[in-house]
Amino acid sequence: MSEYLTTRELAALLRVRERKVYDLVATGSLPVRRVTGKLLFPRQEIQDWIAGSAESAPVHAAAPDGAHHSAPSDHHAPPAVMTGGHDPLLEWALRESRSGIACLMDGALDGLDRADRGECIAVGLHVPEGDDWNAGVVEERFGRAPWVLVEWARRVRGLICRPGLPHPPTCLADVKGLKFQTRQKEAASELVLDRLLAAEGMGRDALTCAGTAERSETDLALAVATGRADVGLGIAAAARLHNLDFVPLVEERFDLMVWRRAYFEPSFQKLVAFCRDPAFEARAAELGGYDVSGFGTVHFNGA
């Protein structure tokens, strides 16, 4: 037998739901270790805890400086709102699942700030971090709070181009001289853009930016479709919705940072159940540029 129990194994041992285990962890009632964002429970200490003979307090990993953030409490539950980065598939699933969860998708960085203020139950994220996505910023800001980071989908991001351009771009370096559509500063796609520009040895000064920023993936594509811009950095699904040309540049992972208690509530479980239905996979394929095979994978689990 393993020296450590997983959350599921401990729930089975205690004959409770996994949600109850997370609640006990959040109150500091259980001996627990956090390893690469996952919760593990020392078998012997758990047995002592059950028997009521544990002599020492539970051991918890120390929080890094600045990582302790308040979480929504049971007495002040956050509203059933999804914030963060915009995603057409997520927007559709929230509506079609009849989850009852409202959405205010105004950028990943905006969503993180709203989560900090207790204004939402979930945040959509696609923040680039070296070879990974999202987990670092979540651990830094919410590592000692009961938030869990679960995979939504992998998305292809690239250049959305107006058809009929005299010299259609084949890479980011080719956009010089074209009117480039940007997003708002709270959008994580702007962080991705900066990273791609740096890889090409370019800066923002190499872009001829449109006068205003667009606040969603579909609005960016619409700006290109109506001729207000020649090109922009967006996802494949948005390009297909408006029959625009598309040049793939990077695959990103779009995750949902979910307040753990809310994850087990009927509204969010309704969304989860809907996303395991074949209709969800069919919609993702229809939109294009999505890989939903990793849906539900946990990439970080807070305290």
N, C-alpha and C positions, 0 to 999 in steps of 0.2 A: 504494500500500500504506500501511496505517496505520503511524504511528511506533511504536505499541505493539502487543504481542501479548496476546491473552487467554490464560487458563490452557489452554483447549482447543487453541488454535493452537500454543502452545509445546509442549504434549505431543505434538502431531502432528509438529512440527519435530524434536523430540528422539527421536521414536518410542518414547515411554514412556507409561504410563498417567497420567491427571491426578493420581492419588494420589501418584505419584513427584514430580511438580512441587511439590505441597504440602509433601512431605517436605523437598525441597531448600530451599524457602522457609523452613521452620521452623528449619533449621540455619544459615540465613544464607548459603547457597551461591550464591544467584542475585541478580542486580540486579533490584529490584522497586520499584514504586510502589503505594501504596494510595490509591485515589480513591473516595470515598463508599462505603467498605467493600469495594470490589472490587480484586482484584489485577491490575495491568497491568505488562507487562515491556517495557522499552525495547529496540526491535529491534536498534539498533546495539550496545548494551552486551551484549546476549545473543550477538550474532555474535562480539564480541570474547571473551566468556567461552568460547564454544565453541572458538574458535581458540586459547585459552590465552594471549591477548595483552592481556587487560584490565590496566590499570595501577593502577586504584583499586579499593577495596573496594566491595561493593554498597552502594547508598544505601537507607536505610530511613527511613520517617517516624518522628519522635520520638514516644515514647509519652507521653501526658499523665500528670501527676502521679497516682500511685496506680493507674495502669492496668496495671501489669505484674503479672500473676498467673501463678503456676506452672501448667503444664499437665501432664496425665498423661504419663509417659514410656514409652518402649517397654519399659523394664525393669520398670515397675510399671503395667501396663495396668489401667484402672479396670474395675469389674464391669459386666456387660451389664445395666444397670438404667436405666430411664426414670424420671426424677423430674419435679417441677414441678407445674404446674396440672393439675387433673383435667379430663379430656375423655372422655365416653362413647364417641365414635367412635374415638378413639385407643386406648382400653382394649380395645375390640372388635378393632381391626385388629392390635394386638400379639398377641392370642390367636389370631385366625383365620389369620393369616399363618404361624403356627408359627415365628415369628422366633426364639424362645428368649430374647427380651429380657423381663426381669421389670419390673414397674412399682411405683413407690412415689410416688404422686401426692399429695403432702401440701402443695401450695401452691407457686406460682411462686417466691416469695422463699426458701422452704426449698430448692427445687431449685437455685437459684443458689449458695446456701451449700454445698450438697453437691458441686456442680461444682467450686467453689473448693478443696474438700478432696479431690478426685479420687475421689469415691464413685459416679460415674455416667458414662454415655457420652452422655446427652442430657437436656435439660430442656425441658418444655413451658412456654411463656410467653405471657401476654397482659397485659403491663404498659403502662398508658396513658402516652403521652409527647406532649403537645401534640396535633398532628394525626396522629401516628404511633404505632406500637406497638413496643416491645421493643428496637429497634436501639440506642437511646441507652444503656440500662443495660448491654447486652452490650458495646458499644464501651468504655464507661467501666471496666468490671470485667475484661473479657477481651480487650481490643483487641490485646494483644501476645502472645496465646496462640492456638494453632491450633483455634479453634472457629468454626463456620459457622452462620449463622442462616437457616433455610429455612422457607418458609411451609407450614403444615399445612392450615389452613382459616380461613375467616372465619365467625364465629358471631354469631347475634343474641342479645343479652342484654336482659333486661327483668324485669318484675315477674311472678313466679309466684304466682298467687292461688288461694285455696281457693274452689271453686264455692259459690254460694249466699250470698255475703256480702251483707248488707243494702244496702251502698253500695260496689259494686266499684270499686276505684281505676282511674283512667284515666291517671294520671301519678304521679310520685313524691310530689308534694305531697299527694296524696289518702290516703297511708298513715298519716297522723297518727291515732292512736287504735287502729290495728290492731297486733296482735302481729307484730313483724317478726323474721324469722329471719336471723341473720348467719352469716358464715363465720369460720374461724380467722384470726388476724392475719397469717399467712404467705401467705394467699390473695390473689392479685392482684385478685380480684373485690371485695375490700374497698377497694382503691385506686380501682377504677371507681366504687364506691358513693360514696366521698368526693367524687369529681369530679362526679358527678351531683347530689349533695346541694348542693354549692357552686353549681352552675348554677341551682338552684332557690332559692338564697338560704337554704338550710337547713343545719343542723348535726346532729351525732349526737344531740344532746339532743332533737331533734324526733321521734326514733324510740322506740317502745316495744318494746325488744328482748326476744326470748325468752331464757330463762335460760342456755342453753348454745349454743355455736357448733357448726355442722356442718362436716365436713371434706371434703365433696365436693359436686359439683353434684347428684348423684342423692340424697344424704342430705338436702340442703336441700329438694329437692322432696318427699321422703318425709315430712319434718317438717310440711310444709304439707298433704300428702295425709291425714295421720293426725290433723290438728287441733291439733298442738302449736304451730303458728304459723298466722297468717292469710295472710301474704305474705312473700316474700323476693326478693332479686335473683339471678336464675339464668339459665341459657340455655334457649332454646326447646326443645331436644331433651329436657331433663330434665322440663320441664312436660308434654310430649307423652307421655313414658313413663308418667306417673301420671295422665293425663287431667285436667290442671289448666288453669285459665284462664291466659292469658298476655298481657301488654301489652308489646310491643317498645319498647325505649328507645335502644339503641345497637348498632352492628355493630362487633365487635372482631376483630382479627387474632390468631389463635393460631399461634405459630411454634414450631419445634423448634430449640433450640441444641444442635448435635451436635459432639462431638469429631471432628475431621476424619478422623483415621485410622479411627475406628469407622464412619464413614459408608460406607467402602468395604469393610468386613468383610461376610462372607456373611450374618450375622444381620440387619444393618440393610438390606442390599440386598434381602433377602427381603421385608422390610417395604415398601420402596420399590416393588418390583415388584408386590406385592399391591395397593398403593394406586393403581396405574395400570390395574387391572383393572376392568371395568364393574361387578362385584359391589360394589366399594368405593363407587362413585358411587351405586349403587342403595341401599346401606345409609345413606349420608348423606342421601339424599332421604327415606328412610323415617323416619329419626329427626327430620328437619325442622330448619330454622334454620341449615343449613350451606351454604356456597358453597365447593366444593373445586376450582374451576377454576384457582386459582393455586397448587395443590399443587406443591411443589418449587422455587418461586421463591426465589432467594437474595437476602436483604435485608441481609446483612453477612457479611464474610469476614475473619477475624482474621489475625494474622501467620503 
